[in-house]
Amino acid sequence: MFEWNEQQEMMRSVLRQWLATHLEPATPDLEEGRALPYELMRKLFQDFGMAELVAQSARKVMEKKRRGEAFRGGGEGEDPSRDPAIAALTTWELCRVNPGFCLSFGATLGLAGATLLQKGTPEQIERWALPVLTLEKIGCWGVTEPGAGSDAFSMQTLARRDGDGWVLSGSKIFITNAPYADVFVIYARIEGEGARDDRRNVHPFVLERGTPGLEVSKPMKKMGMRSSPTGEVFLNDVRVGRDQLLGGEPEGARDQVKDVFAGERTGSAPMCAGIIERCLDECLRYTVERRQWGKELARFQLVQDKIAGMYVAYNNVRNLVHQQIWQAKQGKATWKDACAAKLYATEAAVQVGMDAVQVLGGYGYLQDFPVERLTRDAKLLTIGGGTSQIQILNLARSLYAERGFSVSVA
């Protein structure tokens, strides 16, 4: 069974204390839009000495690529931020306090930064990946469009050749960090190459804030994850250079995007573990302190039923996180397992949140108590990165495909 080692437990303790000191008191301002998460993200990196470690690791990747060596990800022992255990632990602890903050943090590092590092040329890594991965600049990752949600590859954003460069036209929606991003990783379909529905013609481009024709919306008003700015991206004949096609040459990006989606889905379980653990902690504390009919709520069996159910969900999600860490370390992570973990963990987090609100009663419905916010935040996890329904379809298709039977819709 996987367990945190002594060094990881120590980091967890220090990180939890840091978050209680810095992120917890900042959360009301982040939630109300009176503050942005980015300076606090930079302080977190600075206080834990992560920026230089990440930069050193990125430069090693650059050198490997210059030598023609394949980059397969990983990074354990070189860059703690890419150690799956450290990444999961950090995500878990962030989400105990503020899942929205974690969402913005993960979008710039795990989506934009990771794509730039994995797909980029050494020159592109130097120019764009390093500033994003060290949080000198904030990144966003744009795939989803107004008419292409779950079917991400039916996108309408087009890139057409223009001399030695490209012109991009289209729009993206529900993009984390978009209103304030400095670097944009935008996926577009190359015009005139193959069939329109050929997913191999979708490619990532790198854009920078201030580029003529690139516009962003104001932050959207959302049900949850309010600490994370979300917006639209508009591409009005945006001209970019040849060097802004990520990777340097048009290559099928479908598998690479699928890998990022798998990483996003893998990241859902530790997010949910943090949410569930905090809800359970809040309920245990409240039911011991709160008295009704002359005795503590903890003595009522229906309350105990809720508490026991929360712990079962917590235990299951915790084990999923540990399984994913083990699989990543052994090179045995699968798309199917990532979908299964996301499906179970996200639905469990929503249910635990709703149960926590019920246990706390009227207090659980108040914004003064964290379970109200955590429940709203949890709901996005059943939608973003592929809805629960998409995970069900992916799982069924994978299971039947393993037996040589296709259930894909014609």
C-alpha positions as CSV (number, residue, x, y, z in Angstrom):
1,M,0.0,0.0,0.0
2,F,1.3,3.5,-0.9
3,E,2.0,5.8,2.0
4,W,3.6,9.3,2.2
5,N,7.2,9.0,3.2
6,E,8.8,11.0,6.0
7,Q,9.9,13.8,3.7
8,Q,6.5,14.1,2.1
9,E,4.8,14.1,5.4
10,M,7.1,16.9,6.6
11,M,6.3,18.9,3.4
12,R,2.6,18.3,3.9
13,S,2.8,19.6,7.4
14,V,4.7,22.7,6.4
15,L,2.5,23.4,3.4
16,R,-0.7,23.0,5.5
17,Q,0.7,25.6,8.0
18,W,1.6,28.0,5.1
19,L,-1.8,27.7,3.6
20,A,-3.5,28.3,6.9
21,T,-1.4,31.4,7.4
22,H,-1.6,32.8,3.8
23,L,-4.3,31.3,1.7
24,E,-7.1,30.8,4.3
25,P,-7.2,34.5,5.2
26,A,-6.9,35.6,1.6
27,T,-9.8,33.5,0.4
28,P,-12.7,35.9,1.1
29,D,-11.0,38.6,-1.1
30,L,-10.2,36.0,-3.8
31,E,-13.8,34.8,-3.8
32,E,-15.2,38.3,-4.1
33,G,-12.8,39.3,-6.8
34,R,-11.1,41.9,-4.7
35,A,-7.8,40.1,-5.2
36,L,-6.2,37.8,-7.8
37,P,-4.5,34.5,-7.0
38,Y,-1.3,35.1,-9.0
39,E,0.9,37.0,-6.5
40,L,0.0,34.5,-3.8
41,M,1.0,31.7,-6.2
42,R,4.3,33.4,-6.7
43,K,4.8,33.7,-3.0
44,L,4.1,30.0,-2.5
45,F,6.7,29.2,-5.2
46,Q,9.2,31.6,-3.6
47,D,8.8,30.5,0.0
48,F,9.2,26.8,-1.0
49,G,12.1,27.5,-3.4
50,M,10.3,25.9,-6.3
51,A,11.0,28.4,-9.1
52,E,14.7,27.5,-9.4
53,L,14.1,23.8,-9.1
54,V,11.5,24.0,-11.9
55,A,13.8,26.1,-14.1
56,Q,16.7,23.6,-13.6
57,S,14.4,20.8,-14.7
58,A,13.1,22.6,-17.7
59,R,16.6,23.4,-18.8
60,K,17.5,19.7,-18.6
61,V,14.6,19.0,-20.9
62,M,15.8,21.6,-23.3
63,E,19.2,20.0,-23.4
64,K,17.7,16.5,-24.0
65,K,15.7,17.9,-26.9
66,R,18.7,19.5,-28.4
67,R,20.5,16.2,-28.3
68,G,17.5,14.6,-30.0
69,E,16.4,12.6,-26.9
70,A,12.7,12.0,-26.4
71,F,11.0,13.7,-23.5
72,R,8.6,11.4,-21.7
73,G,7.6,13.5,-18.7
74,G,8.1,12.2,-15.2
75,G,10.8,14.0,-13.4
76,E,10.9,12.4,-10.0
77,G,14.2,13.0,-8.4
78,E,14.9,15.9,-10.7
79,D,12.0,18.3,-10.2
80,P,9.7,17.8,-7.2
81,S,6.9,19.7,-9.0
82,R,6.8,16.8,-11.5
83,D,7.0,14.0,-8.9
84,P,3.5,12.6,-9.0
85,A,3.5,12.2,-5.2
86,I,4.5,15.8,-4.6
87,A,2.0,17.0,-7.2
88,A,-0.8,15.1,-5.7
89,L,0.1,16.1,-2.2
90,T,0.2,19.8,-3.1
91,T,-3.1,19.6,-5.0
92,W,-4.7,17.8,-2.1
93,E,-3.6,20.4,0.5
94,L,-4.5,23.4,-1.7
95,C,-8.0,22.1,-2.2
96,R,-8.5,21.6,1.6
97,V,-8.4,25.4,1.7
98,N,-9.4,26.8,-1.7
99,P,-10.0,24.6,-4.8
100,G,-10.4,27.7,-7.0
101,F,-6.8,28.8,-6.2
102,C,-5.6,25.3,-7.0
103,L,-7.5,25.4,-10.3
104,S,-5.6,28.5,-11.5
105,F,-2.3,27.2,-10.1
106,G,-2.8,23.9,-12.0
107,A,-3.9,25.6,-15.2
108,T,-0.8,27.7,-15.6
109,L,1.6,24.9,-14.5
110,G,-0.1,21.6,-15.4
111,L,-1.9,22.6,-18.6
112,A,-0.1,25.6,-20.2
113,G,3.3,25.0,-18.7
114,A,3.4,21.2,-19.2
115,T,2.2,21.5,-22.8
116,L,4.9,24.1,-23.6
117,L,7.5,21.9,-22.0
118,Q,6.4,18.6,-23.6
119,K,5.6,19.9,-27.1
120,G,7.9,22.9,-27.5
121,T,11.2,23.1,-29.2
122,P,14.2,24.1,-27.1
123,E,13.8,27.7,-28.3
124,Q,10.1,27.7,-27.4
125,I,10.8,26.3,-24.0
126,E,13.4,29.0,-23.4
127,R,11.0,31.8,-24.6
128,W,7.7,30.7,-23.2
129,A,7.8,27.5,-21.0
130,L,10.4,28.8,-18.5
131,P,8.5,32.0,-17.7
132,V,5.3,30.1,-17.3
133,L,6.7,27.3,-15.2
134,T,8.4,29.7,-12.9
135,L,5.3,31.8,-12.6
136,E,7.1,34.8,-14.0
137,K,4.2,34.8,-16.4
138,I,0.7,33.3,-16.2
139,G,-0.4,30.8,-18.8
140,C,-3.7,29.5,-20.0
141,W,-4.7,26.5,-22.2
142,G,-7.4,26.9,-24.7
143,V,-9.3,24.0,-26.3
144,T,-13.0,24.4,-25.4
145,E,-15.2,26.4,-27.7
146,P,-18.8,27.7,-27.4
147,G,-20.0,25.0,-29.7
148,A,-17.5,22.3,-28.8
149,G,-17.6,21.3,-25.1
150,S,-17.4,17.5,-24.5
151,D,-16.5,17.0,-28.2
152,A,-13.4,19.1,-27.9
153,F,-12.0,18.2,-31.4
154,S,-15.0,19.5,-33.3
155,M,-13.5,22.9,-32.9
156,Q,-14.1,25.7,-35.4
157,T,-11.0,27.8,-34.6
158,L,-8.9,27.9,-37.8
159,A,-5.3,28.6,-38.6
160,R,-4.5,29.4,-42.2
161,R,-1.0,29.8,-43.7
162,D,0.0,33.4,-44.4
163,G,3.5,33.7,-46.0
164,D,6.0,32.4,-43.4
165,G,3.4,32.5,-40.6
166,W,-0.2,31.9,-39.6
167,V,-3.5,33.7,-39.1
168,L,-5.8,32.4,-36.4
169,S,-9.5,33.0,-36.3
170,G,-12.1,31.8,-33.8
171,S,-12.9,31.8,-30.1
172,K,-12.5,29.8,-26.9
173,I,-14.7,29.7,-23.8
174,F,-14.4,28.6,-20.1
175,I,-10.6,29.2,-20.2
176,T,-9.0,29.3,-16.7
177,N,-6.8,32.4,-16.3
178,A,-7.7,33.8,-19.7
179,P,-8.7,37.3,-18.4
180,Y,-5.2,37.9,-17.0
181,A,-2.9,35.4,-18.8
182,D,0.3,36.5,-20.4
183,V,0.9,33.4,-22.5
184,F,-1.9,31.5,-24.4
185,V,-1.6,27.9,-25.7
186,I,-4.4,27.8,-28.3
187,Y,-5.5,24.8,-30.3
188,A,-6.7,25.4,-33.9
189,R,-7.5,23.4,-36.9
190,I,-5.2,24.0,-39.9
191,E,-7.2,25.1,-42.8
192,G,-7.1,23.1,-46.0
193,E,-5.2,20.1,-44.7
194,G,-7.2,16.8,-44.9
195,A,-10.8,16.3,-44.0
196,R,-12.4,18.8,-41.7
197,D,-13.2,16.2,-39.1
198,D,-9.6,14.8,-39.1
199,R,-8.5,15.2,-35.6
200,R,-4.9,15.0,-36.6
201,N,-5.2,18.5,-38.1
202,V,-5.6,20.1,-34.7
203,H,-2.4,21.8,-33.5
204,P,-1.3,24.1,-30.6
205,F,0.0,27.6,-31.1
206,V,1.6,30.0,-28.6
207,L,0.2,33.6,-28.4
208,E,1.2,36.5,-26.1
209,R,-1.0,39.1,-24.5
210,G,-1.0,42.3,-26.5
211,T,-0.9,40.6,-29.9
212,P,-3.1,42.5,-32.3
213,G,-6.5,40.7,-32.7
214,L,-6.2,38.7,-29.5
215,E,-8.8,39.8,-27.0
216,V,-10.1,38.4,-23.7
217,S,-13.3,38.8,-21.8
218,K,-13.8,40.0,-18.3
219,P,-13.9,37.2,-15.7
220,M,-17.1,35.2,-15.8
221,K,-19.5,35.1,-12.9
222,K,-19.7,31.5,-11.8
223,M,-21.4,29.2,-9.3
224,G,-18.1,28.1,-7.8
225,M,-14.3,28.2,-8.2
226,R,-14.7,32.0,-7.9
227,S,-11.0,32.4,-6.8
228,S,-10.0,31.2,-10.3
229,P,-10.6,33.8,-13.1
230,T,-12.3,32.2,-16.1
231,G,-13.0,33.9,-19.4
232,E,-13.3,33.8,-23.2
233,V,-10.6,34.3,-25.8
234,F,-11.3,35.9,-29.1
235,L,-9.1,35.5,-32.1
236,N,-9.8,38.1,-34.8
237,D,-7.3,37.3,-37.6
238,V,-4.4,37.0,-35.2
239,R,-1.1,36.9,-37.1
240,V,1.6,34.8,-35.6
241,G,5.1,33.8,-36.7
242,R,6.1,30.4,-37.9
243,D,7.9,29.9,-34.5
244,Q,4.6,30.1,-32.7
245,L,3.4,26.8,-33.9
246,L,4.3,24.7,-30.9
247,G,6.8,22.0,-31.9
248,G,7.9,23.9,-35.0
249,E,6.0,21.8,-37.5
250,P,2.4,20.6,-37.9
251,E,2.2,17.3,-36.2
252,G,-1.0,15.5,-35.1
253,A,-1.8,16.8,-31.6
254,R,-4.7,14.6,-30.7
255,D,-2.7,12.1,-28.7
256,Q,-0.8,15.0,-26.9
257,V,-4.1,16.7,-26.0
258,K,-5.4,13.3,-24.8
259,D,-2.4,13.0,-22.6
260,V,-3.1,16.5,-21.1
261,F,-6.7,15.6,-20.6
262,A,-5.6,12.4,-18.8
263,G,-3.4,14.4,-16.6
264,E,-6.2,16.8,-15.8
265,R,-8.5,13.8,-15.0
266,T,-5.8,12.3,-12.8
267,G,-5.5,15.6,-11.0
268,S,-9.2,15.5,-10.1
269,A,-8.8,12.8,-7.5
270,P,-6.4,14.7,-5.2
271,M,-8.5,17.8,-5.6
272,C,-11.5,15.8,-4.4
273,A,-9.6,14.2,-1.6
274,G,-8.8,17.6,-0.2
275,I,-12.4,18.8,-0.5
276,I,-13.8,15.6,1.1
277,E,-11.2,15.6,3.9
278,R,-12.0,19.3,4.8
279,C,-15.7,18.7,4.7
280,L,-15.3,15.6,7.0
281,D,-13.1,17.6,9.4
282,E,-15.6,20.5,9.6
283,C,-18.5,18.1,10.3
284,L,-16.6,16.2,13.0
285,R,-15.8,19.4,14.8
286,Y,-19.2,20.9,14.4
287,T,-21.2,17.8,15.5
288,V,-19.1,17.5,18.7
289,E,-19.5,21.2,19.6
290,R,-23.2,21.7,18.5
291,R,-25.9,20.5,21.0
292,Q,-29.6,19.8,20.3
293,W,-32.1,18.5,22.8
294,G,-29.4,18.5,25.5
295,K,-26.8,16.4,23.8
296,E,-24.1,16.7,21.1
297,L,-25.2,16.1,17.5
298,A,-22.5,13.5,17.3
299,R,-24.7,11.2,19.4
300,F,-27.5,11.1,16.9
301,Q,-27.4,8.0,14.7
302,L,-28.6,9.7,11.5
303,V,-25.7,12.2,11.9
304,Q,-23.3,9.2,12.5
305,D,-24.7,7.7,9.2
306,K,-23.6,10.9,7.3
307,I,-20.2,10.9,9.0
308,A,-19.5,7.3,8.3
309,G,-20.5,7.7,4.6
310,M,-18.2,10.7,4.3
311,Y,-15.3,8.6,5.6
312,V,-16.0,5.8,3.2
313,A,-15.9,8.2,0.3
314,Y,-12.7,9.8,1.7
315,N,-11.1,6.4,2.1
316,N,-12.0,5.3,-1.4
317,V,-10.8,8.6,-3.0
318,R,-7.6,8.5,-0.9
319,N,-6.9,5.0,-2.2
320,L,-7.5,6.2,-5.8
321,V,-5.0,9.0,-5.3
322,H,-2.4,6.5,-4.0
323,Q,-3.1,4.1,-6.8
324,Q,-2.6,6.8,-9.4
325,I,0.7,7.8,-7.8
326,W,1.9,4.2,-7.9
327,Q,0.8,3.7,-11.5
328,A,2.6,6.9,-12.5
329,K,5.8,5.9,-10.8
330,Q,5.6,2.4,-12.5
331,G,4.6,3.7,-15.9
332,K,1.3,1.9,-15.7
333,A,-1.2,4.8,-15.8
334,T,-4.0,4.3,-18.2
335,W,-6.7,6.5,-19.8
336,K,-9.3,4.1,-18.6
337,D,-8.2,4.3,-15.0
338,A,-7.9,8.1,-15.2
339,C,-11.6,8.3,-16.3
340,A,-12.7,5.9,-13.6
341,A,-10.9,7.8,-10.9
342,K,-12.4,11.1,-12.1
343,L,-15.9,9.8,-12.3
344,Y,-15.9,8.3,-8.8
345,A,-13.9,11.0,-7.0
346,T,-15.8,14.0,-8.4
347,E,-19.3,12.6,-7.8
348,A,-18.2,11.6,-4.3
349,A,-16.9,15.1,-3.6
350,V,-20.2,16.6,-4.6
351,Q,-22.2,14.1,-2.5
352,V,-19.9,14.7,0.6
353,G,-20.3,18.4,0.2
354,M,-24.1,18.2,0.1
355,D,-24.1,15.9,3.1
356,A,-21.8,18.3,5.0
357,V,-24.2,21.2,4.3
358,Q,-27.0,19.0,5.6
359,V,-25.2,18.1,8.7
360,L,-24.4,21.7,9.5
361,G,-28.0,22.8,8.7
362,G,-28.5,26.5,8.4
363,Y,-24.8,27.2,9.2
364,G,-23.8,24.9,6.3
365,Y,-25.8,27.1,4.0
366,L,-23.9,30.3,5.0
367,Q,-20.8,31.5,3.2
368,D,-19.2,32.0,6.6
369,F,-18.7,28.2,6.7
370,P,-16.3,26.6,4.2
371,V,-18.5,23.6,3.3
372,E,-20.8,25.9,1.4
373,R,-18.0,27.1,-0.9
374,L,-16.3,23.7,-1.1
375,T,-19.6,22.1,-2.3
376,R,-20.0,24.8,-5.0
377,D,-16.4,24.3,-6.1
378,A,-16.7,20.5,-6.2
379,K,-19.5,20.7,-8.7
380,L,-17.2,22.0,-11.5
381,L,-15.1,18.9,-11.2
382,T,-18.0,16.8,-12.5
383,I,-18.0,19.0,-15.6
384,G,-14.6,20.3,-16.4
385,G,-12.0,18.0,-18.0
386,G,-14.9,15.9,-19.4
387,T,-18.3,15.5,-17.7
388,S,-19.2,12.5,-15.6
389,Q,-21.3,11.3,-18.6
390,I,-18.3,11.4,-20.9
391,Q,-16.3,9.4,-18.3
392,I,-19.0,6.7,-18.4
393,L,-18.9,6.5,-22.2
394,N,-15.1,6.4,-22.2
395,L,-15.1,3.6,-19.6
396,A,-17.7,1.5,-21.4
397,R,-16.0,1.9,-24.8
398,S,-12.6,1.0,-23.3
399,L,-13.9,-2.1,-21.6
400,Y,-15.7,-3.4,-24.7
401,A,-12.7,-2.5,-26.9
402,E,-10.5,-4.7,-24.8
403,R,-12.8,-7.5,-25.8
404,G,-12.7,-6.7,-29.4
405,F,-16.1,-5.1,-29.5
406,S,-16.8,-1.5,-30.6
407,V,-19.7,0.4,-29.0
408,S,-18.7,3.8,-30.5
409,V,-21.5,5.7,-32.1
410,A,-21.3,5.6,-35.9
